[in-house]
């Protein structure tokens, strides 16, 4: 809304204001100060010849100067197909059961996939005596501290169904009629 108001004021009488600016007389620029150096070299051919002439004395001095530059020797790598040994990450196969089509097949040790995380959380929720933090850490190659944090802070959703009696109780109430 505010943009419309400002646009109206901005576009008001635009053509007349533009013509007024264009018809104004342009200010004359200040006169330039003549420089002695540029004017002297422009008019004198003697100075141009002096600049372009080569001085033999300076040329002999320049020939005496000799600069020698040497780079440090660079070792040539002739390894061919050799590569530096890199840290290989140990991987383990995932324990997905019937859900193996949904997730990745190999996971680095010390990590779990999403499906595995949901599975172990659900197993711990349903059978906490069997699926203890120690057993989960050993089963999935995890640290005990991380497993304890996982079990403490992440809880899978649970579905709750309300009994049908409450639905009947709600339906059995008669709505009040307005008179």
N, C-alpha and C positions, 0 to 999 in steps of 0.2 A: 504494500500500500504506500509506503514511504517513497519507494522508487518511482512510482507514477507521479507523485507531487514534484519531486526534484526534476524529473524528466520534463515536466511541463514548464517549469521555470528555466531550465537549461535551454530548451528549444524555443522559448518565447522571443520573437523579433530577431531571429538569427540572421536573416538576410540583410536587414537594415544595419545591424551591428557589423557584419562582415564588410558591407560596402563602405561604411564609415572608416573602418581600419584600413581598407585598401586605398581609399582616396586621400588619406593623410600624406603629407609630404615626408619623404624619407629624410632623416637627419644626415647631414653631410659628415663624412668621417674626418677626423682630425688629420692635419697635414703630417706627413711622415718626415722625420728628421733625416737629412741626408747623412750617410755614413761615408767617411773619408776613405775607408779601406775598399769598399766595393766600387765606389766611383773611380778611384785611382787605378785599380786593376782592370776595369772594364775599358777605359779609354787608352791605356798605354800598351803598345805592342812590345816595348822593351821588357816589361815585367813578364809578359807571357813567354817570351823567349828565354828569360832567365830561369823561369820555373821549369820549362821543358828541356833545358840544356843539361847534359850529364857532366858531372865534375870528375875528372880523372883521379884527383887526389882521394876523393871519397870512395871511388870504385876500388882503388888499390887497398885502402884500409878495409873495405868490406871483403875483399878476397882473402885477406889475412885471417879473418875470423872464421873459425871452423868449429862447428858444434857436432859432437858425437853423442848419440843417445843409444843406450843399450837397455833393453828390457831384461828383467830377470828371466832365467830359463824356465819355461813352462813344462812341467812333466807331462809326457804324452801318455794318455790312457790307452793301453792296448789290451783291455780286458775282453773285448769281443762280446760274448754272450754272458759274461759273469755279472751277477747282481749281488748287491749287498744282502746279507741275511736280514730278513725283516721278522718282526715279532708275529708269530703265527698265533691266531686266536683259536683256542680250543672250542670246538662246537659240540653240541650234543643233539641227539634226535629228540623231537618233541613227544610228549606223552598225551596224545589227543584222543585216542580211542575212536569213536564213531564220528568225531568232528574233524578228522584230519584234512578233509577237502576245504575247510574254511580258513586255514591259517598256514603259516610257513612251516617248512619241514625241519630246518636246522636253526638252532638258537645258540648264541655264545654262552659259555658257562658263566654263571653268575647273573643271568638274565632269564626272563620268562616271556612268553608271548601273551597276547591278550586272552586268547581262549584258555590257555593254561592258567592264567591268573583267575579268571572267572571259575574255572573248574576247581582249583584248589580252595578258593574262598567258599564255594558252595559245599565242597566236601567237609571243610572245617565247620561250617555252620550246621550241617546235618549230623555229623559224627565227630564232635570235638575231642572225645576220648581217644579215638583211633587216629585221627588226623591232627596230631599235635604239631607245634611249631618245629620241634626237632625232626620229626619224620618228614615234614614238608621240606625243610632245609636240605635233608639228605637226599630226598627223592628228586628234587629239582636243581641240585647243585647251587644252592643259595646260602648266603650268610644268615646266621640265626638272628642277628640284630635286625636285618632287613625284613625277615619273615615276621618277627614280632611286630614291627611297625606296620607291615602290610595287614596283618590280622587285626591290629588295633584300630587303624584308621579307615580301612575299606571294608564295607559291609555290603553284600549283594542284596538286591531288592527282594522283597517277599510279597507274594500275592495274597491278599486277604479277601475272602468272600463274606459278605454280610448274610446273616441268617434270613430266611424268607419271612419269618414272623414280623420282622421290623417293616418289611415292605407292605405286608397286609395291614399292619397297624397304621401305616401312613395312609393307605388307600381307604380304610374304613372310616376315617374321619370325614364328616360331611362338611362341605364348605358352607360358610355363612352366606345367607342371601341378603342382599341389600334391599331395603324397602323404601 
